[in-house]
Amino acid sequence: MPLFKNKYQTESNRLKNWDYSSEAIYFITLVTQNRKCIFGTIDDDNMVLNDNGKMIETELLRSIAIRERWFFHNWVIMPNHIHLLIEIVSSSVETHDVETHCGASLRSKSGPPKLSRKPNSISSFVAIFKLVTTKQINILIDNYGTQCRDAQCRDALQCVSTKEPEQPIINTIWQTNYHDHIVRNYNSFDTIYHYIKNNPKNWNTDSINSNLE
């Protein structure tokens, strides 16, 4: 089942009048600027992270650790994007065992309240994650860019840094928008879970793979 209809688009699927800090399961995709492969490479169907990718992983694990009401069912860092399958739950809701990174159940959702960007919302998380990781990668590029020789590192430099001498780096790590989808049922959850799980071995047919263009 193709999730991106043969062509990845960054336009958001965000629902009007939906509170994105409310209890639900969300499928989130963040893509690098110009879909540059700056996080690593796929080798024998496995993702091999470079320094940029390892930094993304560290920040993602930190985000998982500090969000007690968020369950990261599955996630993957790819050469030019990341997928996240996140559930926001109430602290009073009891969880159950399912095949996830963190045990949690699929739960019914109440009607959508007012739209807002709350501190514990998906949009707030994405904004903070983009800001922190962009800053960290810019520091990496600024510190080690002059020593960079391999093609992948040069691609990262081209994507990240457009500064002139003695001018600050222009942050261009991520595309401006991001893809989001509210998971409605078990079939959708199962499809997305395994899509994320199998993303590295399906890289050669991935619609987000800029090498296929």
C-alpha positions as CSV (number, residue, x, y, z in Angstrom):
1,M,0.0,0.0,0.0
2,P,1.8,3.2,-1.1
3,L,1.4,5.8,1.6
4,F,2.5,8.8,-0.5
5,K,0.7,8.0,-3.8
6,N,3.9,7.6,-5.8
7,K,5.0,11.1,-5.2
8,Y,5.9,12.6,-1.9
9,Q,4.5,16.0,-1.1
10,T,5.2,18.2,1.9
11,E,1.8,19.6,2.1
12,S,0.3,18.9,5.5
13,N,-2.8,16.8,6.1
14,R,-3.5,18.7,9.3
15,L,-7.2,18.8,10.1
16,K,-8.9,22.0,10.8
17,N,-10.1,22.4,14.3
18,W,-8.1,19.4,15.5
19,D,-6.1,19.8,18.7
20,Y,-2.7,18.1,17.9
21,S,-1.9,17.8,21.6
22,S,-5.0,15.5,22.1
23,E,-5.0,11.8,22.5
24,A,-4.4,10.1,19.2
25,I,-1.8,8.2,17.1
26,Y,0.1,10.3,14.7
27,F,2.3,9.3,11.7
28,I,4.8,12.1,11.2
29,T,7.4,12.5,8.4
30,L,10.1,15.2,8.3
31,V,12.2,15.6,5.1
32,T,15.5,17.4,4.6
33,Q,15.8,20.5,2.5
34,N,15.9,19.6,-1.2
35,R,15.7,15.9,0.0
36,K,19.5,15.8,0.3
37,C,20.8,12.6,1.8
38,I,22.7,14.0,4.8
39,F,22.0,11.5,7.5
40,G,23.8,8.5,6.1
41,T,23.4,5.7,3.6
42,I,21.6,2.4,3.1
43,D,23.9,-0.5,3.0
44,D,22.6,-4.1,2.6
45,D,19.1,-3.0,3.5
46,N,20.3,-1.3,6.7
47,M,20.6,2.4,7.6
48,V,24.1,3.4,8.4
49,L,24.1,6.8,10.2
50,N,26.8,9.3,9.7
51,D,27.6,12.0,12.3
52,N,24.6,14.0,11.3
53,G,22.4,10.9,11.5
54,K,23.8,10.0,14.9
55,M,23.1,13.5,16.2
56,I,19.5,13.1,14.9
57,E,19.2,9.8,16.7
58,T,20.6,11.2,20.0
59,E,18.1,14.1,19.9
60,L,15.2,11.8,19.1
61,L,16.1,9.4,21.9
62,R,16.2,12.4,24.2
63,S,12.8,13.5,23.0
64,I,11.4,10.0,23.7
65,A,12.9,10.0,27.2
66,I,11.4,13.3,28.4
67,R,7.8,12.8,27.1
68,E,6.1,10.5,29.5
69,R,2.7,10.8,27.8
70,W,4.1,10.1,24.4
71,F,4.6,6.5,23.1
72,F,6.9,6.2,20.1
73,H,5.6,3.0,18.6
74,N,8.1,3.0,15.8
75,W,10.5,5.3,14.1
76,V,13.3,5.3,11.6
77,I,16.0,7.7,10.4
78,M,16.5,7.5,6.7
79,P,19.2,9.2,4.5
80,N,17.0,12.2,3.9
81,H,13.9,11.9,6.2
82,I,12.6,10.5,9.4
83,H,9.3,8.7,10.1
84,L,7.7,8.7,13.5
85,L,4.7,6.8,14.8
86,I,3.7,8.6,17.9
87,E,0.8,8.1,20.4
88,I,-0.3,10.8,22.8
89,V,-2.1,9.3,25.8
90,S,-3.7,10.6,29.0
91,S,-1.7,9.9,32.1
92,S,-4.8,8.2,33.6
93,V,-5.1,5.7,30.7
94,E,-3.9,2.2,31.3
95,T,-1.7,0.8,28.5
96,H,-1.7,-2.7,27.0
97,D,0.9,-4.9,25.3
98,V,1.2,-4.6,21.5
99,E,4.1,-4.8,19.1
100,T,5.6,-1.4,19.6
101,H,8.8,0.3,20.8
102,C,6.8,1.4,23.9
103,G,3.8,-0.6,24.9
104,A,0.5,1.3,24.3
105,S,-2.9,0.5,22.9
106,L,-4.9,2.0,20.1
107,R,-7.7,4.1,21.7
108,S,-10.8,5.8,20.5
109,K,-10.7,9.6,20.2
110,S,-13.2,12.1,21.2
111,G,-14.4,14.9,18.9
112,P,-11.9,17.5,17.8
113,P,-11.4,20.5,20.1
114,K,-10.1,23.9,19.1
115,L,-7.0,24.1,16.9
116,S,-3.9,25.3,18.8
117,R,-0.2,24.9,19.1
118,K,0.2,23.8,22.7
119,P,3.5,23.0,24.5
120,N,2.8,19.2,24.3
121,S,1.5,19.3,20.7
122,I,2.8,17.6,17.6
123,S,3.5,20.9,15.9
124,S,5.4,22.2,19.0
125,F,7.5,19.1,19.1
126,V,8.3,19.3,15.4
127,A,9.2,23.0,15.6
128,I,11.5,22.4,18.6
129,F,13.1,19.2,17.1
130,K,13.8,21.0,13.8
131,L,15.3,24.0,15.6
132,V,17.6,21.9,17.9
133,T,18.8,19.5,15.2
134,T,19.4,22.3,12.7
135,K,21.5,24.1,15.2
136,Q,23.4,21.0,16.1
137,I,24.1,20.0,12.4
138,N,25.1,23.6,11.6
139,I,27.7,23.4,14.4
140,L,29.0,20.1,13.0
141,I,29.3,21.5,9.6
142,D,30.9,24.7,10.8
143,N,33.4,22.8,12.9
144,Y,34.4,20.1,10.4
145,G,33.3,21.4,7.0
146,T,36.7,22.5,6.0
147,Q,38.0,19.0,6.6
148,C,35.2,17.4,4.6
149,R,36.3,15.4,1.6
150,D,33.8,12.6,0.9
151,A,30.9,13.1,-1.5
152,Q,28.2,12.6,1.2
153,C,29.7,15.3,3.4
154,R,30.0,17.7,0.5
155,D,26.2,17.1,-0.1
156,A,25.6,18.0,3.5
157,L,27.6,21.1,3.2
158,Q,25.7,22.1,0.1
159,C,22.4,21.5,1.8
160,V,23.2,23.0,5.2
161,S,25.5,25.9,4.7
162,T,25.0,28.9,2.4
163,K,27.1,31.3,4.4
164,E,29.6,33.8,3.1
165,P,32.8,34.6,5.0
166,E,32.1,36.2,8.4
167,Q,28.3,35.7,7.9
168,P,26.1,33.4,10.0
169,I,24.9,30.1,8.7
170,I,21.5,30.1,7.1
171,N,19.6,27.2,8.5
172,T,18.2,25.0,5.8
173,I,18.3,21.5,7.2
174,W,14.6,20.6,6.9
175,Q,11.8,21.4,4.5
176,T,9.5,24.1,5.8
177,N,6.5,21.8,6.2
178,Y,6.0,18.2,7.3
179,H,3.7,15.4,6.6
180,D,1.2,14.3,9.3
181,H,-1.5,11.7,9.4
182,I,-3.9,10.7,12.2
183,V,-4.1,7.0,12.5
184,R,-7.7,5.9,12.7
185,N,-7.8,2.1,13.1
186,Y,-5.7,-1.0,13.6
187,N,-5.3,-1.7,9.9
188,S,-3.9,1.7,9.3
189,F,-1.6,1.4,12.3
190,D,-0.3,-2.0,11.1
191,T,0.3,-0.7,7.6
192,I,2.2,2.3,8.8
193,Y,4.1,0.4,11.5
194,H,5.5,-2.1,8.9
195,Y,6.1,0.6,6.3
196,I,8.4,2.3,8.8
197,K,10.0,-1.0,9.8
198,N,10.7,-2.0,6.2
199,N,11.7,1.5,5.0
200,P,15.5,0.8,4.8
201,K,15.1,-2.3,2.6
202,N,12.6,-0.5,0.4
203,W,14.8,2.5,-0.1
204,N,15.4,1.9,-3.8
205,T,11.6,2.3,-4.4
206,D,11.0,5.0,-1.8
207,S,9.1,8.0,-3.3
208,I,11.2,10.3,-1.0
209,N,14.5,8.9,-2.5
210,S,15.9,11.9,-4.5
211,N,18.2,9.5,-6.3
212,L,15.3,8.1,-8.2
213,E,14.5,11.4,-10.0
